[in-house]
């Protein structure tokens, strides 16, 4: 008895004019480690030497059968002819210019022996050839391992497989032959998508499905073959039929919830963009104004209203495309389509990367997720305090922060290293932009474990850095910590790019969200929480610090912040001079450092305040200094939501700040807002009015407002999920 009689799987190979490749394709079967297979080659009226090659192969191996068409009927009809010749338990498909691994049949036989699924799905290794300028590349797509032992469980996987582009392949599936024959499932005559519609028909009847984390099929794109499609005038209606079929199928299965609609919507946007791209092809003979009119008509449809409106794409290109459509900027959307077509023609791997609808799968080592954090400086200011607080809030067995900085050192470095964080220094972006980009790229290349990069930033200029990890397929999480910037031109220029790069967006306040993203929609607002107990007023600390600094009974004004234009430190000195005129015992303590330090020293000398102003530099005992002080001043030009103001309130320290600070920073009655235009004397009077005031305990108020580290908010939980790479429902 020959091995053909005991075969468990038959492969159908449709072919047309494939003389150059078919012998190699067949050889991948004859070289299998298991001979339990049959092959049906369907010659779809070839005009080259392919038929004679196939007949020669069949004569030398009785497992091979050749079926011929007298006229060219297309890939779907060729496969149907092959299906009629299958009698083995399983069937599959191999194209005449593709290949499979040598253990393909052996493993399929082993896997289906223990789990005889109606459908088996595996991965694919795509290779792109024939694109312009010799560009070639590819990608490997692998499904998650899964055993679905019911129709509902199997149908739940359809959208995920479609997002990965696996559902549209028949070559990544093998099927129980009885299922195909019993229900009369055949390929339709469409020039494209016949594989998709075949698989959708299969899922109507399949009662089990096995997914294997394995990519044994090697698929070549870009070479003419029976499955090659070329330019297709009816691409758009066929694509919309594909999307509508997904909607209808999930509705009939009882699986069309809001999340599924949103995911189908993302697929809809991808096919719509691809349709626009094809209309810009010269072979469409469609003028630019006709392309714009077509798109305007296409999105005025029930399908767009049902799925397009609820789509939440993560692909930056699709996000920009959706935004253009929503704003009815159809000319811009058509321009994006033209760019996509050129990109696809010249380099398909880049096109696939930019428009992909599924997240790259990670196969990382076990242990906590490590996230690279960008934004730490050498100043223990708001961002630095926030990040250290978040590090303490997050379970270290789940998540660990590593830091990259373009400063020579970062604040809280010792604490960070003690907690297991790693710190990396790269050249500063402002002085060495090329070196900055190269160093960041090299660092990311050396650390594939960083699947997420967490940008804590003051302006959108950080997009220059964020584009590097994005191009390397890392998830970008952006957190805004400012409500304005002195770099307005830079910020406005790069804000659209930053929005496109960000997978998740967060901000410390609504004003910080509007500043960074132009809107609060879809942004998680996370108050800058602190360790409230650490900042509680301590009489012992007050006495100790006052003794150490020889303050006696002086009225002490405290400033904590970076010596930079945003914080307005020179105005602090001017205000303090006015305080001295109202209370000669007053002393000023300034904690921080920065580019305006020399100017600050000069202003102090100019006003003759050298003996009454203390510049303490960077300190790690700010809670004790707050206990020692009597008033706090913060005349910032703009802020996101200053952590230091929350800390002052936790200490019960009366604070006077500018109206440029968001009002929601005032959790207690201990904050007074004054216009920057008001004279120094007005500021001074407000500060001196607090002399002798008793320190109040505001712990409950701060916790209730969501600023206590011990009370995580919904947005905080969303952030943790984003950093862990989990999906978030916005």
Secondary structure, 3 states (H helix, E strand, C coil): CCHHHHCCEEEEEEECCCCCCHHHHHHHHHCCCCCCEEEEEEEECCCCCHHHHHHHHHHHCCCEEEEEECCCCCHHHHHHHHHCCCCCCEEEECCCCCEECCCHHHHHHHHHHHCCCCEEECCEEEEECCCHHHCCEEEEECCCCEEECCHHHHHCCHHHHHHCCCCCCCCCEEEEHHHHHHCCCCCCCCCCCHHHHHHHHHHCCCCCEEECCCCCEEEEECCCCCCCCCCCCCHHHHHHHHHHHHHHHHHHCCCCCHHHHHHHHHHHHHHHHHHHHHHCCHHHCCCHHHHHHHHHHHCCCHHHHHHHCCCCCCCHHHHHHHHHHHCCCHHHHHHHHHHHHHHHHHCHHHHHHHHCCCCCCCCCCCCCEEEEEECCCCCCCHHHHHHHHHHHHCCCCCEEEEEEECCCCCCCHHHHHHCCCCEEECCCCCCCHHHHHHHHHHHHHHCCCCCEEEEEECCHHHHHHHHHHHHCCCEEEEEECCCCCCCHHHHHHHHHHHHHHCCEEEECCHHHHHHHHCCCCCEEECCCCECHHHHCCCHHHHHHHHHHCCCCCCCEEEEECCCCHHHCHHHHHHHHHHHHHHCCCCEEEEECCCCCHHHHHHHHHHCCCCCCEEEEECCCCHHHHHHHCCEEEECCCCCCCCHHHHHHHHCCCCEEEECCCCHHHCCCCCEEEECCCCCHHHHHHHHHCCCCCCCCCCHHHHHHCCCECCCCCHHHHHHHHHHCCCCCCC
